[in-house]
Amino acid sequence: MDREAVITHYRRMPDAQFTYFATHEVGDLMPDAVEVLRQVMKERGTVPDPDAVIDVQRRRLLRGVRGGW
């Protein structure tokens, strides 16, 4: 993964697109990309609590994988 390219991509997203992506699509990302997303979320301030948002999405993903849906 090209970390700088991912950072640039996230920074170029319009706020509404970035916020939707950050609050709905974390489960599809590789761990390195999640950490970059977390960093950019904190920089942009469009998501109040990035750590909680990421945690909720990861828990949902794990429940789905384990058949809890």
N, C-alpha and C positions, 0 to 999 in steps of 0.2 A: 504494500500500500504506500502510495506517495502522500505522506502526511500533509505536506504543504499544499498539494493539489486539492485534497479533501477540505482543508481549512478554507482555501480560496473559494471552493464551490459553495460551502455553507455560508460564507460571508456574502456571497453575491446573490443568494436567494432573497427575494422580497420577504419582508417580515411575516406576512400572513402565510406564505408558503413554508417558510422555515419553521414557524410555530406549529403548523399542522404536522409537518414532517417530524419534528422533535417530539411531539406529543402522541404520535400514532404509529411511527415506523421504526422505532428503535429495535424491535424484535428481529428485524430483517438484517441488521448490521453486524459486521464482525466486531469483536471486542475492541480492536484498535480504533475503528471508526466511531464506536460509542464514546470512547474517551475524548476523541476530537470533538464530537458533537457536544459533549458535556462542557468542554472548554469554550466553545463558541456560544453555547446557550448562556453561560455565565457572562461572557463578554457583551453579548447583545442585550441581555436583560429582558427578553421577550417572554420568557418562561420563569415564573416566580421562584420555583424550587427545582432546579434541574435534577438534582440527585433523587428526589422523591418521584419525579416524572419517569425517570429511567428505571427506577426500582419497580414501580407499579407495572410498567410494560414488560419487564423481564419476568416478574412473577406470573403475569397473565400467560406469557409464552410457555413457561414451565408447566403451568397447570394444563395448558392445551396439549403439550407433549406427553404429559403423564395421563391424559385422558380425563381430566377433570372438567371439561367443558360440557 
